[in-house]
Amino acid sequence: MFFIKFWFVVLTQINDTTNLSIHRAGCKVIEPFLKLLLYFDGWLNACVAIERAFHVYKGVKFNKQTSRTAARWIICILPICVLFTLLHEFIYRNVFSYEISKNETEVVKTRRYVWCVTGYSRPIQNYNTTILFVHLVGPFVANLFSALFIIFGVARQRSKAQNNQSVKVHIRIQFKEHKQLIISPVILLCLSIPRLAISLLPGCVNTSEYLWLYLSAYFISFMPSILIFVIFVAPSELYMKTFKTSLKKWRRQAHQ
C-alpha cells in the first residue's frame, strides 16, 4: 500500500490532466487505508506481546488451541475497530486544486496543482489527535509492559527453582536474554514520532522550503512495517539462530 500511495502521487503529479475524481478517490481511500494498515500492524504486534506475557503467566496451563481461536477472532475484529476510529478521515478528506500560469517565450502555460487536504473542526481535530496518540502510544505501552512482565515473571519463577542465585541475578539474566522485547517497542515508538510531529503541525504549512525534511519524516514513519526483520528478528539471539537454521535448511533443499 505504501508503494501504491507513492506511485499514485508521483504519476498524478506528473500528469496534471488527471481527472479530479481520480485525485479525490486516492485522497479519500488510499491514505486512510494506509493508516488503517499501519495501526493494525502496531496493534497486532501488541497482541502478540500480550499473548506472550499471558503464556508466561499461565505456564504449563497455557492452552494453545484457545490462543489460536482468540487470534482468529482478534484478526477479524481488530481491523474493524481501527477502521471505526478512522471514519472521520474518509469524511473530511478532500482535494484542493489551483492553477498557475507562466509566460515562457510569449507562450502562456498553465499548470494545475492538486493536493489532498483535511479540514477538521476544532472538536474533530482534538478527536484526531487523541486517536493518533492512542494508536501510537497504546501498542508501545502494551509491548513494554508485556516485556517487563515476562522478564520479572520468568526471573521470579527461576529464582524459586534455583535457590543458589538471587532474584536480582535472575532479573539481569532475563534482561540480557529478552533485551529485544525492550529494544523493539522503543525503536517502533522513535520511528513513529516523525509521523506524530507532522500530524500535529498547526494549519497549513509551506513544505516547499523544507521539502526533503518532510518527505524523510514521512518515509521514516513507515520503516517499522517495512523493517520488521531488522526490528524484531535481528536483536534476538533466538530468532537469529532460528533464521540461520532455516536458511541453511533451505539452501540444502535448493541444492538437492
C-alpha positions as CSV (number, residue, x, y, z in Angstrom):
1,M,0.0,0.0,0.0
2,F,2.9,2.3,0.7
3,F,4.3,1.8,-2.8
4,I,0.8,2.2,-4.3
5,K,0.5,5.5,-2.5
6,F,4.0,6.6,-3.6
7,W,3.4,5.9,-7.3
8,F,-0.1,7.3,-7.2
9,V,1.2,10.6,-6.0
10,V,4.1,10.6,-8.5
11,L,2.1,9.7,-11.6
12,T,-0.8,12.1,-10.8
13,Q,1.6,15.0,-10.1
14,I,3.5,14.3,-13.4
15,N,0.2,14.2,-15.4
16,D,-1.6,17.4,-14.4
17,T,-4.5,16.5,-16.7
18,T,-5.6,13.6,-14.4
19,N,-9.3,13.8,-13.6
20,L,-10.2,15.3,-10.2
21,S,-12.4,12.3,-9.4
22,I,-9.2,10.1,-9.5
23,H,-7.4,12.5,-7.2
24,R,-10.4,12.5,-4.9
25,A,-10.7,8.7,-4.8
26,G,-7.0,8.4,-4.0
27,C,-7.2,11.1,-1.3
28,K,-10.3,9.6,0.4
29,V,-9.3,5.9,0.1
30,I,-5.5,5.3,-0.2
31,E,-4.2,7.4,2.6
32,P,-6.9,6.4,5.2
33,F,-6.4,2.7,4.2
34,L,-2.7,3.1,4.6
35,K,-3.2,4.4,8.1
36,L,-5.6,1.5,8.8
37,L,-2.9,-1.0,7.9
38,L,-0.2,0.9,9.9
39,Y,-2.3,1.0,13.0
40,F,-3.4,-2.6,12.5
41,D,0.2,-3.7,12.3
42,G,1.1,-1.9,15.5
43,W,-1.8,-3.4,17.4
44,L,-1.1,-6.9,16.1
45,N,2.5,-6.6,17.5
46,A,0.9,-5.5,20.8
47,C,-1.4,-8.5,20.8
48,V,1.5,-10.9,20.2
49,A,3.3,-9.3,23.1
50,I,0.3,-9.6,25.4
51,E,-0.2,-13.3,24.3
52,R,3.5,-13.9,25.1
53,A,3.1,-12.4,28.6
54,F,-0.1,-14.4,29.2
55,H,1.8,-17.6,28.2
56,V,4.4,-16.8,30.9
57,Y,1.6,-16.1,33.4
58,K,-0.3,-19.4,32.7
59,G,2.8,-21.5,32.4
60,V,2.1,-25.2,31.7
61,K,-1.6,-24.5,31.9
62,F,-1.4,-22.3,28.7
63,N,-3.9,-23.6,26.1
64,K,-2.6,-23.3,22.6
65,Q,-5.9,-24.1,21.0
66,T,-7.7,-21.4,22.9
67,S,-4.9,-19.0,21.9
68,R,-5.3,-19.8,18.2
69,T,-9.1,-19.3,18.5
70,A,-8.6,-15.9,20.2
71,A,-6.1,-15.0,17.5
72,R,-8.6,-15.7,14.7
73,W,-11.2,-13.5,16.4
74,I,-8.7,-10.7,17.0
75,I,-7.6,-10.7,13.4
76,C,-11.2,-10.3,12.3
77,I,-12.4,-7.8,14.9
78,L,-9.3,-5.6,15.3
79,P,-9.2,-4.0,11.8
80,I,-12.9,-3.2,12.2
81,C,-12.3,-1.4,15.5
82,V,-9.4,0.5,14.0
83,L,-11.5,1.4,10.9
84,F,-14.2,2.9,13.1
85,T,-11.7,5.2,14.7
86,L,-10.7,6.5,11.2
87,L,-14.1,7.1,9.8
88,H,-13.6,10.9,10.1
89,E,-10.7,10.5,7.6
90,F,-13.0,9.4,4.8
91,I,-15.5,12.2,5.5
92,Y,-13.2,15.2,6.0
93,R,-10.6,14.5,3.3
94,N,-10.9,16.3,0.0
95,V,-8.8,17.7,-2.9
96,F,-7.7,21.3,-3.3
97,S,-6.8,22.4,-6.8
98,Y,-5.3,25.6,-8.2
99,E,-3.7,26.7,-11.4
100,I,-0.5,28.7,-12.0
101,S,0.1,30.4,-15.3
102,K,3.7,31.1,-16.5
103,N,4.7,33.2,-19.5
104,E,7.5,31.4,-21.3
105,T,8.7,32.9,-24.6
106,E,5.4,34.6,-25.2
107,V,3.5,31.4,-24.6
108,V,1.4,31.2,-21.5
109,K,1.5,27.8,-20.0
110,T,-1.0,26.9,-17.3
111,R,-0.3,24.0,-14.8
112,R,-2.8,22.6,-12.4
113,Y,-1.8,21.5,-8.9
114,V,-4.0,19.2,-6.8
115,W,-3.4,18.4,-3.2
116,C,-5.1,16.1,-0.7
117,V,-6.1,18.2,2.3
118,T,-8.1,17.7,5.5
119,G,-10.5,20.3,7.0
120,Y,-11.2,19.5,10.6
121,S,-13.3,21.5,13.0
122,R,-11.8,22.0,16.5
123,P,-13.6,19.0,18.1
124,I,-12.7,16.7,15.2
125,Q,-9.1,17.9,15.4
126,N,-9.0,17.1,19.1
127,Y,-10.5,13.7,18.4
128,N,-8.0,13.1,15.6
129,T,-5.1,14.0,17.9
130,T,-6.4,11.7,20.7
131,I,-6.8,8.8,18.2
132,L,-3.3,9.4,16.9
133,F,-1.8,9.2,20.4
134,V,-3.9,6.1,21.2
135,H,-2.7,4.2,18.1
136,L,0.9,5.2,18.6
137,V,1.3,5.1,22.4
138,G,-1.1,2.2,23.0
139,P,0.9,-0.6,21.3
140,F,4.1,0.8,22.8
141,V,2.8,0.6,26.3
142,A,1.4,-2.9,25.7
143,N,4.7,-4.1,24.3
144,L,6.8,-2.5,27.0
145,F,4.7,-3.7,30.0
146,S,4.4,-7.2,28.5
147,A,8.1,-7.3,28.1
148,L,8.7,-6.3,31.7
149,F,6.1,-8.8,32.9
150,I,7.9,-11.6,31.0
151,I,11.3,-10.6,32.4
152,F,10.2,-10.2,36.0
153,G,7.8,-13.2,35.8
154,V,10.4,-15.6,34.4
155,A,13.0,-14.3,36.9
156,R,10.7,-15.0,39.8
157,Q,9.9,-18.5,38.6
158,R,13.6,-19.3,38.0
159,S,14.5,-17.9,41.5
160,K,12.1,-20.4,43.1
161,A,13.5,-23.3,41.2
162,Q,17.2,-22.2,41.5
163,N,17.8,-21.0,45.1
164,N,21.5,-20.7,44.6
165,Q,21.1,-17.4,42.8
166,S,19.3,-14.3,44.0
167,V,16.3,-12.7,42.2
168,K,18.4,-9.8,41.0
169,V,20.8,-12.1,39.3
170,H,17.9,-13.9,37.5
171,I,16.4,-10.5,36.5
172,R,19.8,-9.4,35.0
173,I,19.9,-12.8,33.1
174,Q,16.4,-12.3,31.8
175,F,17.1,-8.7,30.7
176,K,20.0,-10.0,28.7
177,E,18.1,-12.8,27.2
178,H,14.9,-10.8,26.4
179,K,16.5,-7.4,25.6
180,Q,14.9,-7.4,22.2
181,L,11.5,-7.2,23.8
182,I,12.5,-3.8,25.3
183,I,14.5,-2.6,22.3
184,S,11.8,-3.3,19.7
185,P,9.0,-1.2,21.1
186,V,11.4,1.7,21.8
187,I,12.5,1.6,18.1
188,L,8.9,1.4,17.0
189,L,8.0,4.5,19.0
190,C,11.0,6.5,17.9
191,L,10.3,5.8,14.2
192,S,6.7,6.8,14.7
193,I,7.5,10.2,16.3
194,P,8.0,11.9,12.9
195,R,4.5,11.0,11.8
196,L,3.2,12.3,15.1
197,A,5.0,15.6,14.7
198,I,3.8,16.1,11.1
199,S,0.2,15.3,12.2
200,L,0.3,17.9,15.0
201,L,1.5,20.8,12.8
202,P,-1.0,23.6,13.1
203,G,-2.9,24.7,10.0
204,C,-1.3,24.8,6.5
205,V,2.4,24.7,6.4
206,N,4.6,25.7,3.4
207,T,6.5,22.4,2.9
208,S,8.4,23.6,-0.2
209,E,11.1,25.3,2.0
210,Y,11.9,22.0,3.8
211,L,10.6,19.5,1.2
212,W,13.2,16.8,1.9
213,L,12.8,17.1,5.7
214,Y,9.1,16.5,5.5
215,L,9.5,13.7,2.9
216,S,12.1,12.0,5.0
217,A,9.9,12.2,8.2
218,Y,7.0,10.7,6.2
219,F,9.1,7.8,4.9
220,I,10.7,7.1,8.3
221,S,7.3,6.6,9.8
222,F,6.8,3.6,7.5
223,M,10.1,2.0,8.5
224,P,8.6,-0.2,11.4
225,S,6.3,-2.0,9.0
226,I,9.0,-2.3,6.3
227,L,11.9,-3.3,8.5
228,I,10.1,-6.0,10.6
229,F,13.2,-8.2,10.3
230,V,15.6,-5.6,11.5
231,I,13.4,-4.5,14.4
232,F,12.2,-7.9,15.7
233,V,14.5,-10.6,14.4
234,A,18.0,-9.1,14.4
235,P,18.1,-8.0,18.1
236,S,17.1,-11.5,19.2
237,E,19.7,-14.3,19.5
238,L,16.9,-16.9,19.5
239,Y,15.2,-15.5,16.4
240,M,18.5,-15.1,14.5
241,K,19.6,-18.6,15.4
242,T,16.2,-19.9,14.1
243,F,16.6,-17.8,11.0
244,K,20.1,-19.1,10.2
245,T,19.0,-22.7,10.8
246,S,16.0,-22.2,8.4
247,L,18.3,-20.5,5.9
248,K,20.8,-23.4,6.0
249,K,17.9,-25.9,5.6
250,W,16.5,-24.0,2.6
251,R,20.0,-24.0,1.0
252,R,20.4,-27.8,1.4
253,Q,16.9,-28.3,-0.1
254,A,17.8,-26.0,-3.0
255,H,21.0,-27.9,-3.9
256,Q,19.3,-31.3,-3.8
